[in-house]
Amino acid sequence: APEAPVAAKPPVAAVEAATDTPEFKAWFGGSKVVDADGKPLVVYHATSRDFDAFKPGSPDGGFGSSMYFSNSTDDINLNYANIEGPDIAARMAHGEVVGDPQFSVMPVYIKMENPVYLDPSGKTGRTVFNETGSVVQLLEAIDDVAVDFYKSSASVRKLKDFVRESLEHGELDAMGFYAEAKRPGRYYFNIGGKDRRNAEFIRRVFEKMGFDGIIADAYHFFGPSRGIGGTPGAAMKGVTPGTYHYIPFEPNQIKSKFNRGTWDPTDPRIMYGIGGAAALPTAGALMADDDDDLLKSSM
């Protein structure tokens, strides 16, 4: 296994910036990325690169071209900070990751005040489209976003029919809309010469409606599944009940836990003034309760 990367030494003042300051509260606002007590929740991202600011990834992602974070360090370590993890293996196969990558894990806060909830349990929340306004927005967003997709008129017509028929028989939530739009073989939203960019189409529709991110039940999407004939499929390692993925749409919604304390809402840099990713040095050993000690040990 490759040696764990050595993180750059951030200034002592950057070690866990306070979250009870006016600056943090002004940036974080009414974010829904909080723990059971309503306090800002630290979530994690694994990387093999050194950078100051996030940028949206490939539109081939499970939820389109966004930035992905997890509340589970097991999920991050086993799937995104490990060359044997399915995400890294796929990226290496496509040439997106080359050589012998070394990984680090970044603990961050996310400002997401109006997320779409893709959570069948409703534990974190539920996004319902109703006739009083949000369905009109949904139908208009489908039309607006479809302009950028190649030969999508048939899929648009079928998808809008589904929305209307769902309301005639009850209600429609974001989970139902997402599941329908992702149905294999029924809808084709193509862009950039690539087929089946349905997830990117869905993400753009949500963004067009004014949502600023997605909160998804990772166990539902990546846990044990049933294939053809009910054959059980294995879950992604480390994805257990209670694992959630957080997908903000804009880089300035993400700030490092070790931000210098400015929490500048106009600056996409996660540290604002500290070079490099300022990530934790040992992804494989990261635990939710000892990330401060890991950072201090690299100083």
C-alpha positions in Angstrom: 0.0 0.0 0.0 1.3 3.5 -0.7 2.6 5.6 2.2 0.1 8.0 3.7 0.6 11.6 2.4 2.1 14.2 4.7 -0.2 17.2 4.9 1.2 20.8 4.7 1.5 22.4 8.1 -1.2 24.9 8.5 -0.9 27.8 11.0 -1.7 26.9 14.6 -4.6 29.4 14.5 -6.2 27.3 11.8 -6.8 24.3 14.1 -10.5 23.9 14.3 -12.0 27.3 13.7 -14.8 28.2 16.1 -18.4 27.8 14.8 -20.0 30.1 17.3 -18.6 33.3 15.8 -20.7 35.9 13.9 -18.6 35.2 10.8 -19.4 31.5 10.8 -23.0 32.0 11.6 -23.3 34.6 8.7 -21.8 32.1 6.3 -23.6 28.9 7.6 -26.9 30.6 7.9 -29.8 28.1 8.1 -27.9 25.2 6.7 -29.6 21.9 7.0 -26.3 20.0 7.3 -26.5 19.6 11.0 -26.3 16.8 13.6 -29.1 15.5 15.8 -28.7 18.5 18.2 -28.9 21.0 15.4 -25.2 21.8 15.5 -23.0 22.1 12.3 -22.1 18.7 11.1 -18.6 17.8 10.0 -18.7 15.8 6.7 -15.8 14.3 4.8 -14.3 14.2 1.3 -11.3 12.0 0.1 -8.9 13.3 -2.5 -5.6 12.4 -4.1 -5.0 16.0 -5.2 -3.9 19.2 -3.6 -6.2 22.2 -4.1 -7.6 25.3 -2.5 -11.2 25.2 -3.8 -13.6 22.5 -5.0 -15.1 22.4 -8.4 -18.0 20.3 -9.8 -17.0 16.9 -11.0 -18.1 14.8 -13.9 -21.7 14.8 -15.1 -21.5 11.0 -15.0 -21.6 11.1 -11.2 -24.5 9.4 -9.5 -26.1 12.8 -8.8 -24.6 14.7 -11.7 -21.7 17.1 -11.8 -21.5 18.1 -8.1 -19.2 17.7 -5.2 -19.7 14.7 -2.9 -19.3 14.4 0.9 -20.2 11.7 3.4 -21.0 11.8 7.1 -19.3 8.4 7.5 -15.5 8.0 7.8 -15.8 4.3 7.1 -17.6 5.1 3.8 -14.9 7.6 2.8 -11.9 5.4 3.8 -13.2 2.3 2.1 -14.7 3.7 -1.0 -13.0 7.0 -1.8 -9.6 6.9 -0.2 -8.6 3.4 -1.3 -7.4 2.2 -4.7 -9.6 -0.9 -4.2 -12.7 1.2 -3.6 -15.3 1.2 -6.5 -15.2 4.9 -7.1 -11.4 5.1 -7.4 -11.2 1.9 -9.4 -13.7 3.3 -11.9 -11.8 6.6 -12.2 -8.5 4.8 -12.7 -10.2 2.7 -15.4 -11.2 5.9 -17.2 -7.8 7.5 -16.7 -9.0 10.1 -14.3 -6.6 8.8 -11.6 -3.2 7.6 -12.7 -0.1 6.3 -11.1 0.1 5.4 -7.4 -2.3 7.9 -5.8 -1.9 8.9 -2.2 -5.1 10.0 -0.4 -6.0 12.4 2.3 -9.4 13.1 3.9 -10.9 16.6 4.3 -13.3 17.4 7.1 -15.6 20.3 6.1 -18.8 22.2 6.9 -21.4 22.7 4.2 -23.9 25.5 3.8 -27.0 24.0 2.3 -30.1 26.0 3.2 -32.6 24.6 0.6 -31.6 21.0 -0.2 -33.5 18.4 -2.1 -34.1 15.4 0.1 -33.6 12.0 -1.5 -34.3 10.1 1.6 -37.1 7.4 1.5 -37.3 7.2 5.3 -37.8 11.0 5.6 -35.4 11.0 8.5 -33.5 14.0 7.3 -36.4 15.6 5.4 -38.8 15.1 2.5 -39.2 17.3 -0.6 -42.8 17.2 -1.9 -44.0 18.8 -5.1 -47.5 20.1 -4.9 -50.0 21.8 -7.1 -49.8 25.1 -5.2 -46.6 26.1 -6.9 -43.7 23.7 -6.8 -45.1 21.4 -9.5 -45.4 24.4 -11.8 -41.7 25.2 -11.1 -40.8 21.5 -11.7 -42.5 21.4 -15.1 -41.0 24.7 -16.2 -37.5 23.6 -15.0 -37.8 20.4 -17.1 -38.5 22.5 -20.2 -35.8 25.0 -19.5 -33.1 22.5 -18.7 -34.0 20.2 -21.7 -32.9 23.0 -24.1 -29.2 22.0 -23.3 -29.8 18.3 -24.0 -29.7 16.6 -27.3 -33.0 15.2 -28.8 -34.7 15.2 -25.5 -38.3 16.1 -26.6 -39.7 12.6 -26.3 -38.2 12.1 -22.9 -39.4 15.5 -21.7 -43.0 14.7 -22.8 -43.0 11.4 -21.0 -41.5 12.8 -17.9 -44.0 15.7 -17.7 -46.8 13.2 -18.2 -45.5 11.2 -15.3 -45.5 14.3 -13.1 -49.1 15.2 -14.0 -50.3 11.6 -13.6 -48.6 11.3 -10.2 -50.5 14.4 -8.9 -53.8 13.0 -10.2 -53.3 9.9 -8.1 -51.9 11.6 -5.0 -48.6 13.4 -4.6 -45.1 13.4 -5.9 -41.9 13.8 -4.0 -38.3 14.3 -5.1 -37.5 10.7 -4.4 -40.2 9.5 -6.8 -39.2 12.0 -9.5 -35.6 11.0 -9.3 -36.4 7.3 -9.4 -38.7 7.8 -12.4 -36.2 9.9 -14.4 -33.5 7.4 -13.8 -35.5 4.4 -15.0 -33.4 2.4 -17.4 -34.4 2.5 -21.0 -37.3 5.0 -20.6 -35.6 8.4 -20.7 -32.6 9.6 -22.6 -31.0 12.9 -21.8 -27.8 13.3 -23.8 -25.2 16.0 -23.6 -21.6 16.5 -24.7 -21.7 13.5 -27.0 -22.4 11.1 -24.1 -25.5 9.1 -23.7 -27.7 8.8 -20.6 -26.7 11.9 -18.6 -30.0 11.5 -16.8 -28.5 12.2 -13.3 -27.0 15.5 -14.6 -30.4 16.4 -16.1 -32.1 15.8 -12.8 -29.5 17.8 -10.9 -29.9 20.7 -13.2 -33.7 20.6 -12.8 -33.3 20.7 -9.1 -30.9 23.6 -9.3 -33.1 25.5 -11.7 -35.9 25.2 -9.1 -33.8 27.0 -6.6 -32.4 24.1 -4.6 -28.8 24.4 -3.5 -27.9 20.8 -3.0 -28.9 17.2 -2.3 -29.1 15.2 0.9 -29.2 11.5 -0.1 -29.7 8.4 1.9 -26.5 6.5 0.8 -27.7 3.3 2.3 -30.7 3.3 0.1 -28.7 4.0 -3.1 -25.5 2.0 -2.3 -26.6 -0.5 0.3 -27.7 -4.1 -0.4 -29.7 -4.3 -3.6 -31.8 -6.8 -5.5 -30.9 -7.6 -9.1 -32.6 -9.6 -11.8 -34.9 -12.3 -10.2 -34.4 -10.8 -6.8 -30.7 -11.8 -6.6 -29.1 -10.0 -3.7 -26.3 -7.6 -4.5 -23.6 -6.5 -2.1 -23.5 -3.1 -0.5 -20.7 -0.7 -0.8 -18.3 -1.3 2.1 -18.8 1.1 5.0 -22.2 2.2 3.8 -24.6 1.3 6.7 -28.0 2.6 7.8 -27.5 6.3 8.8 -24.9 7.0 6.1 -25.8 10.1 4.1 -24.2 11.8 1.2 -24.2 15.6 0.9 -24.0 17.2 -2.5 -23.7 21.0 -2.6 -24.0 22.7 -6.0 -21.5 25.5 -5.6 -17.9 25.6 -4.3 -18.5 28.5 -1.9 -20.9 26.3 0.1 -17.9 24.3 1.4 -15.5 25.4 4.1 -12.8 23.5 5.8 -13.2 22.7 9.5 -9.8 24.4 9.8 -10.8 27.6 8.1 -8.8 30.6 9.3 -12.0 32.0 10.7 -13.1 34.4 8.0 -15.8 32.1 6.5 -15.9 34.4 3.5 -19.1 33.5 1.6 -17.8 35.1 -1.7 -14.5 33.1 -1.7 -14.6 29.5 -2.8 -11.3 28.6 -1.2 -12.0 26.3 1.7 -9.3 27.7 4.0 -9.3 31.3 2.7 -5.6 32.1 2.8 -4.0 28.8 3.6 -2.4 27.0 0.6 -3.2 23.5 -0.4 -6.0 21.2 0.6 -5.1 21.3 4.3 -6.4 17.8 4.5 -5.7 15.2 7.2 -2.6 13.2 6.6 -3.8 9.6 7.1 -7.1 8.7 5.5 -6.9 5.1 6.5 -6.7 5.9 10.2 -9.3 8.7 10.2 -12.0 8.5 12.9 -14.7 11.0 13.5 -13.5 11.8 17.0 -9.7 12.1 16.5 -9.3 14.3 13.4 -8.0 17.2 15.5 -5.3 15.1 16.9 -4.3 13.8 13.5 -3.9 17.3 12.2 -2.0 18.5 15.2 0.4 15.5 14.9 1.4 16.7 11.4 2.4 20.2 12.6 
